[in-house]
Every structure is written in structure tokens, then in C-alpha cells.
Amino acid sequence: MQTRPSRGRRLVERIRHARHPLSGWRRWLVITGQAIAGIVVLFAAVNLGLSLSTFRGEHPVARTVQELQVLWFSPLEGRRMPPEAFATVYGRELGPAPDTGAVHAFLEQEAADGVFLLDHVMVERILELNGRVDARSVPSGIYVGAHALGPDGLPFVPATKFAAQYLLFPRHAYILVVPAAGPAVAFSASQNAKFDVADNPDRLAARIAPYDREAYDFPSSGQALHEMTRVTRDPARVAGALEMLKQAQASLEARDLRYGLLAPNSNTVIGCLLQDADAISQERRSSILLALRAPGFGADCGEAG
């Protein structure tokens, strides 16, 4: 007696022998489009999985809620932060209007626990309190920051700020120095074109600037979430950090390197700086997860160091 094929088997056979509604080049055009769409969906799904499962701290659900709240409230460039934003995001831990001391104590605890967020809502509160980012609010130290990249203006940013955060796992890294006295300073690396330099637009360059709204790396509507890791809070190393960064900037300028999508790029510069400062080993810098999170971070320092 012949066994009747299963329902699943019959469905597969029907699909295999189905007549395609199109023929010739139109058929292959549709098939190619479907394949590309499938790859894009798979890429987005993998990135979403990585984004929601790594670098999330001890309370990943609470972290995700905080991120979504910040992204929701983060205003477009030139607009004010909604008055209810801080109380919504941080009210449970800090109340609706904490002073500088409370913010400092909160961020000190966050930094001690590991990777933490220095987001658009928090920095706007800091600027409201002190007029600048400095050691009164952010504990003195050297930090590595990482954030997604995306536009800051209409019409794209309302959608891209969510997509860039969760559907694109890679991040752009920079260094933040908060001295014991004076304003915080950011060391940013990128191509000349990103710094609005017309000459040699693809040249790999670095900028040292106060950590404010004019800085290349500063929380904004398109890059509202900055993941921060404190490298050191040793007063001697913090005091000498600015000179170290100036030397790195001059060395990079002398090398006259072309910016690469994978390497050498901004992440390569930051990775080599940290290795030279004995803040990270070559093995750790070249780990697979960091290679995915910060492409170019583990590249050869002979290229950008």
C-alpha cells in the first residue's frame, strides 16, 4: 500500500513545481530582489540579536527601557529637551531635579559597575546645572565612549536613531578625558570630510576639543546613547592624558593615512591609543566581539598607531 505524502511534503512539492507568474529576465529580477531582501532582513535580525544580548549590564530589560525612553525624548538639533524627559528617565533613581552632587554620585556608581550610559537626557541636565561637562558632575577619569552613527536632522532622524541603535551593531569609539579641574575634553578620530575639511577628504585625522555641543562626539538626537567605560581614574594618568592625546594627534597627522571603512579608521586609532597606554592587550583588542562592535579596533597599530 502506497503511503500518502505528509502535508508538509505536499506543500514543498507544490512550491517546487509551481509555475512562476513571470518569465525571462523579469523572473530573475524578482528572484534577485527577494534574495537581497532576505539578506537585509537576516542582517538586521542578527544585529538586533547582538544589540539586545551584549553589553547590556546586569539589568538588560531596564537598560533597554532606558534607551528607548532617551531615544523618544531626544530632540532634534536646536530644540530644547522636553521638561519631563529627565524625570521620566532618571526620576526613580535621582528624582526630578537632582543637584550636581547627586548626579556625580550616581555616575560614579555607574562607572564603578562597568559600561554605563552617558545619554542625551543626562548631558542636557548636566549642562543645565553647570553650563559644561566637567568633574563636578562626571567623575574625573579617562573614558572610552562608543555610539551609533546617524544623521541629526529631518527627515531621517526620527527613524534612523532607532534603527542605528538596534539594527546596526557596530559603534564609533572616542576618548573622553575629565580632568580634576577644567572642562572635559574629547579626542575624536575620523576622516577630514567629517570634520568639514575640504583638503584630502579621505585622510584619517583626529580632533581634540571641549566636550560640548560643538564636539564631533557628543550626545545628540542622532547619537543619543553613548556607552561609556572608565579606563582609569588615576590622577597622574588623567593629568597627563591631554599631552598623550596631543602626541597621538601629531603622530597621526605625520602618517598621512587614508581612512578605511574597516581599517585603519577611527576605531583603529582609539584601540592603538589604549594599547599604547597599557589599558588593553592586543589579544583583548582583537577579540571577535570587539571586532564586530567596533570594526577596525583590533587592526595593526603599524597602520594607525
TORZA-487486 format. One line per 2 residues: number of its first residue (from 1); their letters; for each residue x, z, y of N, C-alpha, C. Coordinates in steps of 0.2 Angstrom, whole numbers. Layout:
N
NUM> A> X,Z,Y,X,Z,Y,X,Z,Y  ...
//
This chain:
305
1> MQ> 4,0,-6,0,0,0,4,0,6  3,-4,11,7,-5,17,6,0,22
3> TR> 11,4,24,10,9,29,9,6,36  3,9,39,2,7,46,7,9,51
5> PS> 10,5,55,14,7,60,11,13,65  16,17,67,13,23,71,11,20,78
7> RG> 8,24,82,5,21,88,11,20,93  16,24,93,22,23,97,26,16,95
9> RR> 26,15,89,29,9,86,25,3,89  19,3,88,15,-2,90,15,-4,98
11> LV> 16,2,102,17,1,109,24,-3,110  29,-1,107,35,-4,108,35,-11,106
13> ER> 32,-13,101,32,-20,98,28,-24,103  22,-21,106,18,-24,111,22,-26,117
15> IR> 26,-21,119,30,-22,125,36,-28,124  39,-27,118,44,-32,116,41,-39,116
17> HA> 35,-40,114,33,-47,113,28,-49,119  27,-45,124,23,-46,129,26,-52,133
19> RH> 21,-56,136,23,-62,140,24,-60,147  30,-61,149,31,-59,156,27,-63,161
21> PL> 24,-60,166,20,-64,171,24,-69,175  30,-68,176,35,-73,179,39,-76,175
23> SG> 42,-82,177,47,-85,173,53,-88,177  58,-90,174,64,-93,178,67,-88,182
25> WR> 70,-90,188,74,-85,192,69,-80,195  63,-81,196,59,-75,198,58,-70,193
27> RW> 58,-71,187,58,-66,182,64,-62,182  70,-65,183,76,-62,183,77,-58,190
29> LV> 74,-60,195,75,-57,201,71,-50,201  65,-50,198,61,-44,197,65,-39,192
31> IT> 68,-42,187,71,-38,182,77,-34,185  81,-38,189,87,-35,193,84,-30,198
33> GQ> 79,-31,202,76,-26,206,74,-20,203  71,-21,197,69,-15,193,75,-11,191
35> AI> 80,-15,189,87,-11,186,90,-7,192  90,-10,198,93,-7,204,89,-1,206
37> AG> 82,-2,206,78,4,207,79,10,202  80,8,196,81,13,191,88,17,192
39> IV> 93,13,194,99,16,195,99,21,201  95,19,207,95,23,213,91,29,211
41> VL> 86,29,207,82,35,205,86,39,201  90,36,196,94,41,192,99,44,196
43> FA> 102,40,201,107,43,205,104,49,209  98,48,212,95,53,216,94,59,212
45> AV> 91,58,206,90,64,201,96,68,199  101,64,198,107,68,196,110,72,202
47> NL> 110,69,208,112,73,214,107,79,216  101,78,215,96,83,216,97,89,211
49> GL> 99,87,205,100,92,200,107,96,202  112,93,204,118,96,206,117,100,212
51> SL> 113,98,217,112,101,223,108,108,222  104,108,217,99,114,216,102,118,211
53> ST> 108,117,208,111,121,202,118,123,204  121,121,209,128,123,210,129,125,217
55> FR> 133,130,218,135,133,225,128,136,228  125,139,224,118,142,226,118,150,227
57> GE> 124,153,225,124,160,226,120,164,220  119,170,221,116,174,216,108,174,216
59> HP> 106,171,222,98,171,223,97,163,224  97,159,220,96,152,221,89,150,224
61> VA> 84,153,222,77,152,224,77,154,232  79,160,233,79,162,240,83,158,245
63> RT> 89,156,242,93,151,246,90,144,247  86,142,242,83,135,243,77,136,249
65> VQ> 73,142,248,68,143,253,71,143,260  77,147,261,80,147,267,82,140,270
67> EL> 85,136,266,87,130,268,81,126,270  76,126,266,70,122,268,67,124,275
69> QV> 67,131,276,65,133,282,69,131,288  76,131,287,80,129,293,79,122,294
71> LW> 79,118,289,78,110,290,71,109,293  66,113,292,60,112,295,60,113,303
73> FS> 64,119,304,64,121,311,69,118,315  74,115,312,80,112,316,77,107,321
75> PL> 78,107,327,76,102,332,80,97,333  77,91,336,81,86,337,86,87,343
77> EG> 91,83,344,96,84,349,93,84,356  95,90,360,92,90,367,85,94,367
79> RR> 83,96,361,77,100,361,78,107,359  74,112,361,75,119,360,73,121,353
81> MP> 76,126,350,74,129,344,67,132,345  63,131,340,56,134,341,57,142,341
83> PE> 53,145,345,54,153,346,53,157,340  49,154,335,48,158,329,53,157,324
85> AF> 57,152,325,62,150,319,66,156,317  69,160,321,74,165,319,70,170,315
87> AT> 64,172,317,60,177,314,58,175,307  56,169,307,54,166,300,60,166,295
89> VY> 66,164,297,71,163,293,75,169,291  76,173,296,80,179,296,77,186,297
91> GR> 70,185,299,67,192,301,67,197,296  66,195,289,66,200,284,73,204,284
93> EL> 79,201,285,85,204,285,87,207,291  85,204,297,88,206,303,83,208,309
95> GP> 77,206,307,71,207,312,71,201,317  66,201,321,65,195,325,70,194,331
97> AP> 74,199,333,78,198,339,84,203,338  89,202,333,94,206,332,100,206,338
99> DT> 104,211,339,109,210,344,115,208,340  121,207,344,127,204,342,130,208,336
101> GA> 129,215,336,132,219,331,129,218,325  122,217,325,118,216,319,120,210,315
103> VH> 121,204,320,122,198,317,129,198,314  134,201,317,141,202,315,141,205,308
105> AF> 137,211,307,137,215,301,134,210,295  129,207,297,126,203,292,130,197,290
107> LE> 134,194,294,138,188,292,144,191,289  147,197,290,152,200,287,150,201,279
109> QE> 144,203,278,142,205,271,141,198,268  139,193,271,138,186,268,145,183,266
111> AA> 149,184,271,156,181,270,159,185,264  158,191,263,161,195,258,158,193,251
113> DG> 152,191,251,149,189,245,151,182,242  154,178,246,156,171,244,154,166,249
115> VF> 151,160,246,149,155,250,142,157,254  142,156,260,136,158,264,134,152,269
117> LL> 128,153,272,126,148,276,127,150,283  130,145,287,130,146,295,126,140,297
119> DH> 120,141,298,115,136,300,113,135,307  109,130,308,107,128,315,103,134,318
121> VM> 99,137,314,95,143,317,99,149,319  104,150,315,109,156,316,113,155,322
123> VE> 116,149,323,121,147,328,117,147,335  111,145,335,107,145,341,106,152,343
125> RI> 105,157,339,104,164,340,110,167,343  116,165,340,122,167,342,124,164,349
127> LE> 122,158,351,123,155,357,119,159,362  113,160,360,108,164,365,111,171,367
129> LN> 114,174,362,117,181,363,123,181,367  128,176,365,134,177,368,137,171,372
131> GR> 133,165,372,135,159,375,140,155,372  143,158,366,148,154,362,149,157,356
133> VD> 152,154,351,153,157,344,160,160,345  160,166,343,167,170,343,166,176,339
135> AR> 171,180,339,172,186,334,167,191,336  163,191,341,158,196,342,152,195,337
137> SV> 151,189,335,146,188,331,148,186,324  153,181,323,156,179,317,162,182,316
139> PS> 163,186,310,169,190,309,175,185,309  180,188,312,187,185,313,189,182,306
141> GI> 192,176,306,195,174,300,195,166,300  198,163,295,198,156,294,193,154,288
143> YV> 189,149,290,184,147,286,184,140,284  182,138,278,181,131,277,173,130,277
145> GA> 171,125,281,164,123,281,163,116,278  157,116,275,155,109,272,148,108,273
147> HA> 147,102,275,140,100,277,138,93,275  132,91,274,130,84,273,130,80,279
149> LG> 131,74,278,131,69,284,125,65,285  123,65,291,117,61,293,116,60,300
151> PD> 111,56,302,110,55,309,106,61,312  107,61,319,104,67,323,98,65,327
153> GL> 96,58,327,91,56,331,85,52,328  80,51,331,75,47,329,77,40,328
155> PF> 73,36,323,68,38,319,69,41,312  76,42,311,78,43,304,78,50,302
157> VP> 80,55,307,82,61,305,77,66,302  71,65,304,66,69,300,66,69,293
159> AT> 67,63,290,68,61,283,75,62,280  79,59,284,86,59,281,89,66,281
161> KF> 87,71,285,90,78,284,89,81,278  83,80,275,81,82,269,84,78,263
163> AA> 84,72,264,87,68,258,95,69,258  98,69,264,105,70,264,107,77,261
165> QY> 103,82,262,105,89,259,104,89,251  99,86,249,97,87,242,98,81,237
167> LL> 98,75,240,99,69,236,106,66,236  110,68,241,117,67,241,121,73,240
169> FP> 124,74,234,128,80,233,134,80,237  138,75,239,144,75,242,144,78,249
171> RH> 149,82,251,149,85,258,156,83,262  155,84,268,161,83,273,164,90,274
173> AY> 170,91,274,173,98,275,177,98,281  177,104,284,181,105,290,184,112,290
175> IL> 188,114,295,191,121,295,188,124,302  186,130,301,184,134,307,188,140,308
177> VV> 191,141,313,195,147,315,192,151,320  191,158,318,188,163,323,193,168,324
179> PA> 196,167,330,201,172,332,198,179,334  203,184,334,200,190,336,198,190,343
181> AG> 201,186,348,199,185,355,198,178,356  194,176,360,193,169,362,188,166,358
183> PA> 186,159,360,181,156,356,183,153,349  179,152,345,180,149,339,182,142,340
185> VA> 187,139,335,189,133,336,188,129,329  186,123,329,185,119,323,191,113,323
187> FS> 193,112,317,198,107,315,194,102,311  193,96,314,189,91,311,193,84,309
189> AS> 192,81,304,196,75,302,191,70,301  192,64,303,188,58,301,191,52,304
191> QN> 188,46,304,191,40,307,190,40,314  194,36,318,194,36,325,187,34,328
193> AK> 184,29,324,177,27,326,172,33,327  173,38,322,168,44,323,169,48,329
195> FD> 176,48,331,177,51,337,177,47,344  173,41,343,172,37,349,179,34,352
197> VA> 184,33,347,190,30,349,190,23,347  190,18,352,190,11,351,196,8,347
199> DN> 202,11,349,208,8,346,208,10,339  210,6,334,211,7,327,205,11,324
201> PD> 199,8,324,193,12,322,194,15,315  198,12,311,198,15,304,204,19,303
203> RL> 207,21,308,213,26,307,210,33,306  214,36,301,212,43,300,215,48,305
205> AA> 211,52,308,213,56,314,210,63,313  212,68,317,210,74,317,209,77,324
207> RI> 204,81,325,202,84,332,202,91,331  205,95,336,204,102,337,200,103,343
209> AP> 195,107,343,190,108,348,186,114,348  184,117,353,180,123,353,174,122,349
211> YD> 172,127,345,166,126,340,160,127,344  157,122,347,151,122,351,147,115,350
213> RE> 142,114,354,138,109,353,141,102,354  147,102,357,150,95,358,155,94,352
215> AY> 156,99,348,161,98,342,158,93,337  163,90,334,161,85,329,157,88,323
217> DF> 160,94,321,157,98,316,153,104,318  147,104,320,143,109,322,136,109,320
219> PS> 133,114,318,126,113,315,121,110,320  118,105,318,113,101,322,107,98,318
221> SG> 103,95,321,97,93,317,99,89,311  104,84,311,106,80,305,110,84,300
223> QA> 114,89,303,118,93,298,117,100,300  111,102,298,108,109,300,111,115,296
225> LH> 113,113,290,116,118,285,123,117,283  127,122,285,134,122,284,136,128,279
227> EM> 139,126,274,141,130,268,148,133,270  149,139,271,155,142,274,158,146,268
229> TR> 165,146,268,169,150,263,175,153,267  175,159,267,181,163,271,187,162,267
231> VT> 192,159,270,199,158,266,203,165,267  203,167,273,207,174,274,204,177,281
233> RD> 205,183,281,204,187,287,210,191,289  216,189,286,222,192,288,223,191,296
235> PA> 224,196,300,225,195,307,231,190,309  237,191,305,243,187,306,241,180,305
237> RV> 238,178,299,237,171,297,232,168,302  227,172,304,222,170,309,225,168,316
239> AG> 230,173,318,233,172,324,237,165,324  240,164,318,245,158,318,241,152,316
241> AL> 235,152,315,231,146,312,231,140,317  230,142,323,229,136,328,236,132,328
243> EM> 241,136,328,248,132,328,248,128,322  246,131,316,247,127,310,242,121,310
245> LK> 236,121,313,232,115,314,235,110,319  238,112,324,241,108,329,247,104,325
247> QA> 251,107,321,256,104,317,253,99,312  247,101,309,244,96,304,241,90,308
249> QA> 239,91,314,236,85,318,241,81,320  247,83,322,253,79,324,256,75,318
251> SL> 256,79,312,258,75,306,254,70,304  247,71,304,243,66,303,243,60,307
253> EA> 244,61,314,245,56,319,251,52,317  256,55,315,263,51,314,262,47,308
255> RD> 258,49,303,257,45,297,254,38,298  249,38,303,246,32,304,242,29,298
257> LR> 238,33,295,234,31,289,228,28,290  226,24,286,219,21,286,214,25,282
259> YG> 208,26,285,203,30,282,201,27,276  200,31,271,197,28,264,191,31,263
261> LL> 186,28,260,180,31,258,181,36,253  185,35,248,186,40,243,193,44,245
263> AP> 198,41,247,204,44,249,209,39,252  213,41,257,213,48,260,207,48,265
265> NS> 204,53,266,199,54,270,199,61,273  193,63,277,193,70,280,194,75,275
267> NT> 191,75,269,191,80,264,199,80,261  202,75,261,209,75,259,213,79,263
269> VI> 212,78,270,216,82,275,215,89,274  208,91,273,207,98,273,210,101,266
271> GC> 209,98,261,212,100,254,219,101,255  223,97,258,230,97,258,232,103,263
273> LL> 228,104,268,230,109,273,229,116,269  224,117,265,223,123,261,228,124,256
275> QD> 230,119,253,235,119,248,242,121,251  244,118,257,250,120,260,250,127,263
277> AD> 244,130,264,243,137,266,243,142,260  243,139,254,243,143,248,236,146,247
279> AI> 231,143,250,224,145,249,220,143,243  223,137,240,220,134,234,226,131,231
281> SQ> 225,131,224,230,127,220,228,120,219  233,116,217,232,109,216,227,108,210
283> ER> 227,112,205,223,112,199,216,113,202  215,118,205,208,120,208,206,115,213
285> RS> 210,112,217,208,107,222,206,100,218  209,99,212,207,93,209,202,94,203
287> SI> 198,100,204,193,101,199,187,95,199  184,94,194,179,89,194,173,90,199
289> LL> 171,97,199,165,99,203,167,98,210  173,100,212,175,99,219,176,91,221
291> AL> 178,88,216,179,80,217,172,77,218  167,80,215,160,77,216,157,80,223
293> RA> 159,86,224,156,90,230,159,87,237  166,86,236,170,84,242,174,78,240
295> PG> 172,72,240,176,66,237,183,66,241  188,65,238,195,65,241,198,71,242
297> FG> 195,77,241,198,84,242,204,85,238  204,82,232,209,83,227,215,78,227
299> AD> 214,73,232,219,67,232,226,69,233  230,65,232,238,66,233,239,68,240
301> CG> 242,73,241,244,75,248,250,71,251  253,67,247,258,62,250,255,57,254
303> EA> 248,56,253,245,51,257,242,54,264  240,61,264,237,63,270,240,70,272
305> G> 244,73,268,247,80,269,251,80,275
//
